[in-house]
Amino acid sequence: MDSFQSQSEDLFKSLAVSSPVGIYIIQEGTFRYVNPAFESYTGYTAEELIGINSLELVLLDDRNMVREKAIEMLKTQDFQAYEYRSLTKDGNVKWILETVAPINYKGKRATIGTYVDITSRKRVEEQVELLYEHEKELRQNLEKEMQRRIDFMHTVIHELKTPLVPIIAASDLLSGQVKEETSVKLSASIQRSASTLNTRIDTLLDIARGEVGTLTLEYKEINPSDILHQIYNEMYSSAMIRNINFSSDIPSNLTNIHLDESRIEQVVVNLLSNAFKFTPENGEVVICAKMIDDSLLVEVKDNGPGIAEENISKIFNSYYRVENGNHQTAGLGLGLSLCKTIVEAHGGKIWVESEIGKGSTFCFTVPLQVEKNRDNAECTNTESGSV
């Protein structure tokens, strides 16, 4: 039996010497054996370690925890590794992953332990935790800033809308009562300016809603052919006033689609208004529609001056206004930005194809189906803005 035990101990030591994991044996609380990997981790030689209390290598704050974990593991034989901080010979602190188990060593009860340096892993985890906390703080600050912006937006809109409502009502009433030519012109100017201001406030509100993610849509199933033909008929007179040849290529058999009708109407009317604005007299504007894959594609083509290549990437930015010759167009430069917001809220895409001197084609797609949880979303209708 003694020979067998001796052979087992020799085999253990042979294996332990070549192990990359630190291995030690403790009897009566002191080290009785340590392998080379354990020496390397701690910085101590085997001669320095043999006979000293094993807890002397444990950071003082962690000693009670290590003692309790080791006792629990030895009693239950539930060999779940635990982590603690260890002191090396040169005074550095290392994070250690350890397990212990009961054994017989040299005929007496003892404890064998495994000792793995996880300092690098813990440092990475600490860095990740710091980054997570930093990201969490940034996200919370962003949410607070967004809420402040929403509150500010609502306050500004309220302050602007409150005096504007009676102005619009009074101008409507006044325009129906005045007869003298100068007064008629003045009342019409007041009415037109108030209406324009109301539209721009609504456009600003929608842009702000889109930026903070609160722009919602009211979906319903419609036939896009019907709504596009209706828009074409309503916009035809605007084209005639400007002496523009306005035509359409809208098939009557387009597939029914789920969308917010009033919002898509905003987009189409805005694109057509811009096309009329930039197309010269006797020029041409065409509205086209077709189904492509699982989406509706709408195109508004004109033979106006076109857009320079360097400006195409900026055309849908807020407050960007296209130059027409030597003059910039009037307006806030929010119309196309609002179009982009609405189309993307539908899950679609919007873009422009253009060359200087060859006109422009504004295109957008809307998918046939939308997320079901958006079907009942509320929607605030506004009038069309302009570039």
C-alpha positions as CSV (number, residue, x, y, z in Angstrom):
1,M,0.0,0.0,0.0
2,D,2.9,2.4,0.9
3,S,4.5,1.6,-2.4
4,F,1.3,2.4,-4.3
5,Q,0.8,5.6,-2.4
6,S,4.4,6.6,-3.1
7,Q,3.9,5.9,-6.8
8,S,0.7,7.9,-6.8
9,E,2.4,10.9,-5.2
10,D,5.3,10.6,-7.7
11,L,2.8,10.6,-10.6
12,F,1.0,13.6,-9.1
13,K,4.2,15.6,-8.8
14,S,5.2,14.7,-12.4
15,L,1.9,16.0,-13.7
16,A,1.9,19.0,-11.4
17,V,5.4,20.1,-12.6
18,S,4.3,20.3,-16.2
19,S,0.9,21.9,-15.5
20,P,0.3,25.6,-16.5
21,V,-2.1,25.8,-13.6
22,G,-0.8,26.7,-10.2
23,I,-1.3,23.7,-7.9
24,Y,-0.6,23.5,-4.1
25,I,-1.3,21.2,-1.2
26,I,-2.1,22.4,2.3
27,Q,-2.0,20.5,5.5
28,E,-3.1,22.1,8.9
29,G,-3.3,25.5,7.2
30,T,0.2,25.6,5.8
31,F,1.7,24.9,2.4
32,R,3.2,21.4,2.0
33,Y,3.7,21.4,-1.8
34,V,3.6,24.0,-4.6
35,N,4.3,23.4,-8.3
36,P,6.4,25.7,-10.6
37,A,3.4,27.4,-12.0
38,F,2.3,28.4,-8.5
39,E,5.8,29.7,-7.8
40,S,5.7,31.8,-11.0
41,Y,2.3,33.3,-10.2
42,T,3.2,34.3,-6.6
43,G,6.9,35.2,-7.1
44,Y,7.9,33.0,-4.2
45,T,10.1,29.9,-4.3
46,A,8.8,26.6,-3.0
47,E,11.3,26.9,-0.1
48,E,9.8,30.3,0.9
49,L,6.3,29.0,0.7
50,I,6.5,25.6,2.5
51,G,5.4,25.9,6.1
52,I,3.7,29.3,5.9
53,N,0.0,29.9,6.3
54,S,-1.8,29.9,3.0
55,L,-4.0,32.9,3.9
56,E,-0.9,35.1,4.1
57,L,-1.0,35.3,0.3
58,V,-4.6,36.5,0.3
59,L,-5.4,40.2,0.5
60,L,-6.6,41.0,4.0
61,D,-10.0,42.2,2.9
62,D,-10.7,38.8,1.1
63,R,-9.4,36.4,3.7
64,N,-12.7,35.7,5.5
65,M,-14.4,35.1,2.1
66,V,-11.7,32.7,1.0
67,R,-11.8,30.8,4.2
68,E,-15.6,30.4,4.1
69,K,-15.6,29.4,0.4
70,A,-12.9,26.8,0.9
71,I,-14.7,25.3,3.9
72,E,-18.0,25.2,2.1
73,M,-16.4,23.6,-1.0
74,L,-14.6,21.0,1.1
75,K,-17.8,20.1,3.0
76,T,-20.2,20.0,0.1
77,Q,-17.6,18.9,-2.5
78,D,-19.3,21.4,-4.9
79,F,-16.1,22.4,-6.7
80,Q,-17.3,25.8,-8.0
81,A,-14.4,28.1,-8.5
82,Y,-14.2,31.4,-6.5
83,E,-12.3,34.6,-7.2
84,Y,-10.1,36.7,-4.8
85,R,-7.2,39.0,-4.7
86,S,-3.7,37.6,-3.9
87,L,-0.5,39.4,-3.0
88,T,2.7,38.5,-4.8
89,K,6.1,38.6,-3.3
90,D,6.8,42.0,-4.9
91,G,3.6,43.5,-3.4
92,N,1.4,43.4,-6.5
93,V,-2.2,42.4,-6.3
94,K,-3.5,39.7,-8.7
95,W,-6.9,38.3,-9.2
96,I,-7.0,34.5,-8.7
97,L,-9.5,31.9,-9.7
98,E,-9.3,29.0,-7.2
99,T,-10.8,25.6,-6.4
100,V,-10.0,23.2,-3.5
101,A,-10.7,19.6,-2.8
102,P,-9.9,17.1,0.0
103,I,-7.1,14.5,-0.5
104,N,-4.8,12.3,1.4
105,Y,-1.2,13.4,1.3
106,K,1.6,11.4,2.9
107,G,-1.0,9.4,4.8
108,K,-2.7,12.5,6.3
109,R,-5.8,14.5,5.4
110,A,-4.9,17.5,3.2
111,T,-6.4,20.0,0.7
112,I,-5.3,20.3,-2.9
113,G,-6.0,23.6,-4.7
114,T,-5.8,25.0,-8.2
115,Y,-4.6,28.6,-8.7
116,V,-5.1,30.5,-11.9
117,D,-4.2,34.1,-12.6
118,I,-7.2,36.0,-14.1
119,T,-5.9,39.5,-13.6
120,S,-6.0,40.3,-17.3
121,R,-9.5,39.1,-17.6
122,K,-10.6,41.1,-14.5
123,R,-9.0,44.2,-15.9
124,V,-10.9,43.8,-19.1
125,E,-14.1,43.2,-17.2
126,E,-13.5,46.3,-15.1
127,Q,-12.9,48.4,-18.3
128,V,-16.0,47.0,-19.8
129,E,-18.0,47.9,-16.7
130,L,-16.5,51.4,-16.7
131,L,-17.5,51.7,-20.4
132,Y,-20.9,50.4,-19.7
133,E,-21.4,52.9,-16.8
134,H,-20.2,55.7,-19.1
135,E,-22.5,54.6,-21.9
136,K,-25.4,54.4,-19.4
137,E,-24.6,57.9,-18.1
138,L,-24.4,59.3,-21.7
139,R,-27.7,57.5,-22.6
140,Q,-29.4,58.9,-19.5
141,N,-28.1,62.4,-20.3
142,L,-29.3,62.1,-23.9
143,E,-32.7,61.0,-22.7
144,K,-32.9,64.0,-20.4
145,E,-31.8,66.3,-23.2
146,M,-34.4,64.8,-25.6
147,Q,-37.1,65.3,-22.9
148,R,-35.9,68.9,-22.4
149,R,-36.0,69.4,-26.1
150,I,-39.5,67.9,-26.4
151,D,-40.7,70.1,-23.5
152,F,-39.1,73.2,-25.1
153,M,-40.6,72.3,-28.5
154,H,-44.1,72.0,-27.0
155,T,-43.7,75.3,-25.2
156,V,-42.5,77.1,-28.3
157,I,-45.3,75.7,-30.4
158,H,-47.9,76.6,-27.8
159,E,-46.5,80.2,-27.5
160,L,-46.6,80.6,-31.3
161,K,-49.9,78.9,-32.0
162,T,-51.8,80.7,-29.2
163,P,-51.7,84.2,-30.8
164,L,-51.8,82.8,-34.3
165,V,-55.2,81.1,-34.0
166,P,-57.2,84.4,-33.5
167,I,-55.1,86.1,-36.2
168,I,-56.2,83.4,-38.7
169,A,-59.8,83.5,-37.6
170,A,-59.9,87.4,-37.7
171,S,-58.2,87.5,-41.1
172,D,-60.8,85.0,-42.5
173,L,-63.6,87.1,-41.1
174,L,-62.1,90.3,-42.3
175,S,-61.6,89.1,-45.8
176,G,-65.3,88.3,-46.1
177,Q,-66.4,91.8,-45.0
178,V,-64.1,94.3,-46.6
179,K,-65.0,95.7,-50.0
180,E,-62.5,98.5,-50.7
181,E,-59.7,97.2,-53.0
182,T,-56.8,98.2,-50.8
183,S,-58.4,96.7,-47.8
184,V,-59.1,93.5,-49.7
185,K,-55.5,93.2,-50.6
186,L,-54.3,93.9,-47.1
187,S,-56.7,91.4,-45.6
188,A,-55.6,88.8,-48.2
189,S,-52.0,89.5,-47.3
190,I,-52.7,89.0,-43.6
191,Q,-54.6,85.8,-44.3
192,R,-51.9,84.4,-46.6
193,S,-49.0,85.3,-44.2
194,A,-50.8,83.8,-41.2
195,S,-51.5,80.6,-43.1
196,T,-47.9,80.4,-44.2
197,L,-46.7,80.9,-40.6
198,N,-49.1,78.3,-39.4
199,T,-47.8,75.8,-42.0
200,R,-44.1,76.5,-41.1
201,I,-44.8,76.0,-37.4
202,D,-46.5,72.7,-38.2
203,T,-43.5,71.7,-40.3
204,L,-41.1,72.6,-37.6
205,L,-43.1,70.6,-35.1
206,D,-43.1,67.5,-37.4
207,I,-39.3,67.8,-38.0
208,A,-38.7,68.0,-34.3
209,R,-41.0,65.0,-33.7
210,G,-39.1,63.1,-36.3
211,E,-35.7,64.0,-34.7
212,V,-36.8,62.8,-31.2
213,G,-38.7,59.8,-32.5
214,T,-42.2,60.9,-31.5
215,L,-43.6,61.3,-35.0
216,T,-46.4,58.7,-35.2
217,L,-48.5,57.5,-38.2
218,E,-52.1,56.4,-38.6
219,Y,-52.0,53.4,-41.0
220,K,-54.8,52.2,-43.1
221,E,-55.1,50.1,-46.2
222,I,-55.6,52.2,-49.3
223,N,-55.3,51.9,-53.1
224,P,-52.3,54.1,-54.0
225,S,-53.7,54.6,-57.5
226,D,-56.7,56.5,-56.0
227,I,-54.7,58.8,-53.8
228,L,-52.1,59.6,-56.5
229,H,-54.7,60.3,-59.1
230,Q,-56.5,62.6,-56.6
231,I,-53.2,64.5,-55.9
232,Y,-52.6,64.8,-59.6
233,N,-56.0,66.3,-60.2
234,E,-55.7,68.7,-57.3
235,M,-52.2,69.9,-58.4
236,Y,-53.1,70.3,-62.1
237,S,-54.3,73.8,-61.7
238,S,-51.0,74.9,-60.0
239,A,-49.2,73.5,-63.0
240,M,-51.4,75.4,-65.4
241,I,-50.9,78.7,-63.6
242,R,-47.1,78.3,-64.1
243,N,-47.5,77.1,-67.7
244,I,-46.0,73.7,-67.0
245,N,-46.9,70.6,-68.9
246,F,-48.0,68.2,-66.1
247,S,-48.7,64.6,-66.8
248,S,-49.0,61.3,-65.0
249,D,-48.1,57.6,-65.4
250,I,-50.1,56.0,-62.6
251,P,-51.5,52.5,-63.3
252,S,-55.0,51.8,-62.0
253,N,-54.0,48.3,-60.8
254,L,-51.5,49.2,-58.1
255,T,-51.5,46.8,-55.1
256,N,-53.3,48.0,-52.0
257,I,-50.8,49.2,-49.3
258,H,-50.8,50.1,-45.6
259,L,-49.7,53.7,-45.0
260,D,-50.7,57.0,-43.5
261,E,-52.6,58.6,-46.4
262,S,-52.3,62.2,-45.2
263,R,-48.6,61.9,-44.5
264,I,-47.8,60.4,-47.9
265,E,-49.9,63.1,-49.5
266,Q,-47.7,65.6,-47.8
267,V,-44.6,64.0,-49.4
268,V,-46.1,63.8,-52.9
269,V,-47.5,67.4,-52.8
270,N,-44.2,68.7,-51.5
271,L,-42.2,67.0,-54.3
272,L,-44.6,68.2,-56.9
273,S,-44.5,71.8,-55.5
274,N,-40.8,71.8,-55.6
275,A,-40.8,70.4,-59.2
276,F,-43.2,73.2,-60.3
277,K,-41.0,75.8,-58.5
278,F,-37.8,74.8,-60.3
279,T,-39.3,74.0,-63.7
280,P,-39.3,76.8,-66.3
281,E,-42.4,77.9,-68.3
282,N,-43.4,75.3,-70.8
283,G,-41.3,72.7,-69.0
284,E,-42.5,69.3,-68.0
285,V,-43.3,67.5,-64.8
286,V,-44.4,63.9,-64.6
287,I,-45.5,61.8,-61.6
288,C,-45.1,58.1,-62.0
289,A,-45.8,55.1,-59.8
290,K,-45.3,51.4,-60.0
291,M,-44.9,48.3,-57.8
292,I,-41.3,47.1,-57.4
293,D,-40.6,44.0,-55.3
294,D,-42.7,44.4,-52.2
295,S,-42.8,48.2,-52.3
296,L,-44.6,51.1,-54.0
297,L,-42.2,53.3,-56.0
298,V,-43.3,56.9,-56.7
299,E,-41.2,59.2,-58.9
300,V,-41.6,63.0,-59.6
301,K,-39.6,64.0,-62.7
302,D,-38.9,67.5,-64.0
303,N,-36.8,69.1,-66.7
304,G,-35.6,72.0,-64.5
305,P,-32.0,73.1,-64.0
306,G,-31.0,70.0,-62.1
307,I,-28.9,69.7,-58.9
308,A,-25.1,69.8,-58.8
309,E,-23.6,66.5,-57.7
310,E,-21.9,68.0,-54.6
311,N,-25.4,69.2,-53.4
312,I,-27.3,65.9,-53.9
313,S,-26.0,64.5,-50.6
314,K,-27.3,67.6,-48.7
315,I,-30.6,68.0,-50.4
316,F,-32.6,66.2,-47.6
317,N,-30.8,68.0,-44.8
318,S,-32.8,70.3,-42.5
319,Y,-32.5,74.0,-43.4
320,Y,-30.7,73.3,-46.7
321,R,-32.1,75.4,-49.6
322,V,-31.4,74.7,-53.2
323,E,-30.0,77.6,-55.2
324,N,-31.9,78.5,-58.3
325,G,-29.6,80.4,-60.5
326,N,-28.2,83.3,-58.5
327,H,-31.0,83.2,-56.0
328,Q,-32.0,81.0,-53.1
329,T,-35.6,79.8,-52.8
330,A,-37.7,81.2,-50.0
331,G,-38.7,79.0,-47.1
332,L,-37.1,77.3,-44.1
333,G,-35.5,74.5,-46.1
334,L,-37.4,71.9,-44.2
335,G,-39.8,70.4,-46.8
336,L,-37.5,67.7,-48.2
337,S,-36.2,66.9,-44.7
338,L,-39.8,66.4,-43.6
339,C,-40.4,64.2,-46.6
340,K,-37.4,62.1,-45.6
341,T,-38.7,61.8,-42.0
342,I,-42.1,60.7,-43.2
343,V,-40.9,58.1,-45.7
344,E,-38.4,56.6,-43.3
345,A,-41.1,56.5,-40.6
346,H,-43.0,54.2,-43.1
347,G,-39.9,52.0,-43.4
348,G,-39.2,53.4,-46.9
349,K,-36.4,55.2,-48.7
350,I,-36.2,58.5,-50.5
351,W,-33.5,59.8,-52.9
352,V,-32.9,62.0,-55.9
353,E,-31.3,61.5,-59.3
354,S,-30.2,64.6,-61.0
355,E,-27.7,66.3,-63.3
356,I,-27.1,70.0,-64.0
357,G,-29.1,71.0,-67.1
358,K,-31.0,67.6,-67.3
359,G,-33.6,68.0,-64.6
360,S,-34.3,66.0,-61.5
361,T,-36.1,62.8,-60.5
362,F,-37.2,62.5,-56.8
363,C,-38.0,59.0,-55.9
364,F,-39.3,57.2,-52.8
365,T,-40.5,53.8,-51.8
366,V,-42.9,52.6,-49.2
367,P,-43.2,48.9,-48.3
368,L,-46.5,47.1,-48.7
369,Q,-46.7,45.9,-45.1
370,V,-45.8,47.7,-41.9
371,E,-45.3,46.5,-38.3
372,K,-48.7,45.6,-36.8
373,N,-48.0,47.5,-33.6
374,R,-47.9,50.7,-35.6
375,D,-51.2,50.3,-37.3
376,N,-53.2,52.1,-34.6
377,A,-50.7,54.9,-34.0
378,E,-52.0,58.4,-33.7
379,C,-51.1,61.0,-36.3
380,T,-51.0,64.7,-36.3
381,N,-51.8,66.1,-39.8
382,T,-49.9,69.1,-41.2
383,E,-49.8,70.9,-44.5
384,S,-47.0,70.5,-46.9
385,G,-43.8,72.5,-46.4
386,S,-41.4,73.5,-49.1
387,V,-37.7,73.5,-49.7
